[in-house]
Amino acid sequence: MALIFKILKEEDFGLKKMLISRLVIVSGMVTLMSLYGATLMVGFSSDLPREWISNMVLNFIFAYLLQVLIARPFIGFVF
């Protein structure tokens, strides 16, 4: 969370704050979960870095869109 406050300024508008905070959260989540998934699929082999990178690209696209377009509005509606 400290990284988010270093990137944003106090006068930034709400949409920018939401998009940047989701970007930081999704980046950390995608990095670790893609590594976990790649390790499960190929183990600790020479294919791990290639599998990890390809997983990160796909996972980031879907996770960010899901977070911004579906999850965030739904949670805002519920709570």
HELIX and SHEET records of a PDB file:
HELIX    1   1 ALA A    2  ILE A    7  1                                   6    
HELIX    2   2 GLY A   14  VAL A   42  1                                  29    
HELIX    3   3 LEU A   48  LEU A   65  1                                  18    
HELIX    4   4 LEU A   66  ALA A   71  3                                   6    
HELIX    5   5 ARG A   72  VAL A   78  1                                   7    
END                                                                             
